[in-house]
Amino acid sequence: MIGYKAFKKGMVATPTESVNFQYKVGCIYEESEANVGKNGFHFCKTPLDVFKYYSFVDSQGDLCEFAKVESIDDAVTTDGVTFAAKRLKINSKISFDDLLKDSMNLDTVDVGNVEIISANGASTALHKNNMRMCLNGDDAKINISGHGCLTGACSNRAKIGIVGDVTQIRLEGCGSRIGTIGCDTRLSLSGYGARIGSSGYKLRIGSDGDNIRVGSSGNDAVINTKGYGALVSTCGDHSRINCSGENSIISCVGVGSVAKSSKGSWITLAEWKYSADKQCNIPVCVKTEYVDGERIKADTYYELKNGDFTEVEIF
């Protein structure tokens, strides 16, 4: 039986919070028993079902990875979605594009739960909770309202607007525009020139495209970008930005926020103090520094403390 499996970065699975299991392509893994949720090696028959267990972007802002797998013996299931096998082979590591193309095979999806759009210039508005959407076509305009929605798209110049909590978007394509309103949003992007605007706490963004532009106003955001020339701005409290691409500009000015970037980039941070008179936090210092690799180190998190950039460890 052929199926699909998702992993954290580096093909690491986390069957429990305390266990990290390393997988490798071409290997066969064995256990003496297979029971869903208890033992054996787990996978999904339908490609998009893997996102029930792994987000596009994890809590650290890293993108998840995918593989096509094969059950060597008869796999067991209790719901027709998640399967467990005594012997499981990792056939090949696949891209999100491959996963999306397999999702568009009508023989492998429950079309009652999946909205499939495969056309250039598509324009649609969808209102449904817990919906899964596959998009393959350039210049699409999609508006979605509903909680728990999952959108996978391969589209250049797509314009996507989503209103709803606990949503996930994985987009491959250049020149895209995304606007989200809602909490616990996860965005995973590949392609240069993306523009993202988001309001809502616990935003997670992972991006490896050049010249990305991000604006976020919610608290507890985690944003990771790997491309060249990123412009990232957050004003939410307790946010964290990591830009590993060169010549990036970061503005991370919420209470208790931290940022790091590569050499040749700029970082702006703010320091806040609580005012008993005004009964709120007020800004006491805003400062911008150039990451020269010496005085301000590359790939090192900083906070603004007593008016100075101060190194801070993030766990």
N, C-alpha and C positions, 0 to 999 in steps of 0.2 A: 504494500500500500504506500503510495506517494503522499507526502504531506509537507507542511511548512513549519518552520520554527524561527522564533526571534530570540535575540540575545542582547545583552548589554555590549558596550564597546569591547572589542577584542574577542568576540564569540564566547562570552562568559554568561552562563545562566545562573539564576538565583532561585533555586527551588524553595529555599527559606531565607529569611533575613540574615541568618548566620552562616549560610553555605554559599560559596561561589564555586561553580563547576565549569571547568575549561573544556570546550569542545574544539575539535580540529576536523577539517575537511578530509574525507576519505576514511575516517576511522569508524569502527563499529563498537557500540557501547552495549554492555550486557548487564542485566540484573536477573535474579532468580524469580522474581515475581513482578507483576504489572497490575496495579490498581490505580485508577484515576484519583489524583490528589493525595496518594499515599506513597507509591513506589513505582518503579519502572521509569522509562524515558518518555516524556510527554511531547506532543506535537498537535497541530491542527490540520484538518483536512482542507479547509477553505483559507486562502491566503490572508484575507483581512481579519480573520478571527484571532490571529496572533496578537493583535493589539488589545485584546482583552487582558493580556498578561504583561505586555511591555508597551510603554508609551513610545511615540516617535522620538521624543526627547526625554531623557531621564532627569532626575532632580539636580544633577550637576551640569545639565545643558549638553550632554553628549548624545550623539545620534545612535539609535539602536541599529543592529545588523540582522541579516536574514540568511536562511539557508533552506534549500530543498532537501528533504530527508526521506528515508525509506524504512518502513517497518519490515524487518526480515521475517518475523512471524506474525501471527494474527494479533492485531491490536484490539484493545478493549476500550469501550466508551460507555458513558452513562447518559450523555446528552446529544450525541452525534456531532459535537463540536470539538471537544478535547479528547484525544486518544492517548493511551499509554501502551508501550510496547516493552517486552523483555529485551529485545535486540533492535537497536536503531542505528542506521547508517546515515552519516552526514554526507550526502551526495555531492553537493556543491554550494558554495556561497553565492548568493544572488543579490542583485541590486534592487532598490525600491522600484525602479522602472520594470524589472522582470516580475516582481511581485504584483505590481499593478496590472500588467498585461495578462498574467494568469488569472487575476481577479475578474477580468473582463470576459473570460471564457464562461459563457452562460451555463455550461455543464457543471461548473464548480461552485456556483453561488446560488443562494436563495434570493431570487430576484424580488421577492416581496420585501426584503430588508435592504436591498442595495439599489441605489439610483445610478445608472450607467449612462454617461454622456460621452459620445465619441464623435465629435464634429468640430470643425473650426467655426469660430464666431458664435458659439452657443450662448444663449442668454436665458436664465431661468431663476425662479425664486422658489425655495423649498421651505416648508414649515412642518417639521416633524422632529420628535425626540428620538434619540438613539439610532439615528440614521447613518448609514454608510454610503458614501458617494465615491465613484470612480470617474475621473475626468481625463480624457485624452483628446486634446484639440487646442489649437492656439486661439488667442484673443477671446477667451471665454469670459463671460460676466455672470457670476454666481452669487446669489444672496441666500443665506441659510439662517433660519431662526429655529432654535431647538436645543435642548440640553443633550449632552453625551454624544454629539455627532462626530464622526470620523470621516475626513476627506483626504483622498489620495489623488494627486493630479500630476500629469506630465503636460505642461502647457506653457508656452511663451506668452508674455504680456497678459496673463490672466488677471482678472480683477475679482477678488473674493471678499465678501463681507459676511461675517458670522456674528450673530447675537445669541449667546447661550453659554452656560457653564459646562466645564469638563469636556471641552472640545479638543480635537486633535487634527492638525493639518500637516500633511507631507506633500511638498511641492517641488518638482524639478522643472526648471525652465527659467528663462531670462526675462527681466523687465516686468516682474509681477508686482501687483499691488494687493496688500492684505490689510483689512481692518477688522479688529475683533473687539467685542464688548462682552465681558464675562470672566468668571474666575476659573482658575486651574486650566488655562489654555496652554497647549503644547504645539509649537511650530517647529518644523524641520524643513530647511530650505537648501536647495542646491541650484546654483545659477546666479549670474551676476546681475546687479542692478535692482535687487528686490527692495521694495518700500513697505514698511510695516508700521502700523499705528495700532496701539493696544491700550485698553483701559480695563482694569480688573486685576485682582491680586493673584499671586503665585503664577505669573507668566513664566514659561520656559521656552527659550529659543535656542536652537542649534543651527548654525549656518556655515557653509563652506564656500560661498560665492563671493566674488569681489564686489566692491562698491555698494554694499548693503547699507540701507538707511533704516534705523529703528528708533521709534519714539514710544516710550511706555510711561504711564502715569500711575500704575498700580503698585502696591507694596509687595515685597518679597519676590521680586523678579530675579530670575537667573538667566543671563544672556551670554552665550558663547558664540563668537564669530572667528572664522579662520581665514577669511579672504582679505585681500589687499584693499586699503582705503575705506574701511568701515567708518560710518558716523553713527554713534550709538548714544542715545540720551534717555536717562530715566530720572524721574523726580519722585518716585515712590520710596517709602522708607524700607530699610533693611534689604536693599537690592544688591546684586552682585553681577559685575560685568567682567568678562574675560575676552579680550581681543588679541588673538595671536598673529594676525596679519599685520604687515608693515603699513606705516603711514596712516594709522587710524586715529580718530578723535573720539574721546569718551567724555561724556558729562554724566556724572553719577552723584546727584546732589541731595538725595533724600537722607533722612535721619538714619544713622547707623549703617550707611552703605559703604561698599568697598569696590575697588576696581584694580585690574592689572592689564598690561598690554606689552607688546613687543617693542624692541628698540626702534626709535624713530617715530614713535607715536606721542600723542598728547593726552593728558588726563586732567579733568576738572573734578574736584571734590568739594563738599561743603561740611562745615562743622556746626553742630547745633547744641544749644544749651537750654535747659528748662527755665522758664521765667515764672517765678511765683506770682509776680504782679499780674502778668498776662495769662497765667495758668495754661501755658502751652510752650512748645519748643520754638525757639527763635534762632535764626542763623547768626552766628558770630564771626564766621570767616568763610570765604570762598576763595579757592586757590587753584591755579593751573600750573602743572609741571610738565616738562619735556622728558621723555624716557630716553636718557642718554646711555643707559647701560652701566653707569658708574654711580653717580650720585642718586639717581632714581633708577633702580634696577629693572631689567626686563623680566617679564613673566613672574612678577612678585606682587601679591596683593598689598594695597595701601589703603589706609583710612586717613582722614584729616583730624589730627589731635593736637591741641594747643597751637594751632596755626601751622603745623608742619606735617608733611607727608610721613606717615609712620607705618612701618611694615607690620603686617598682621597675618597670622596663620588661620587658614580656613580648613575645616575638617568636613 
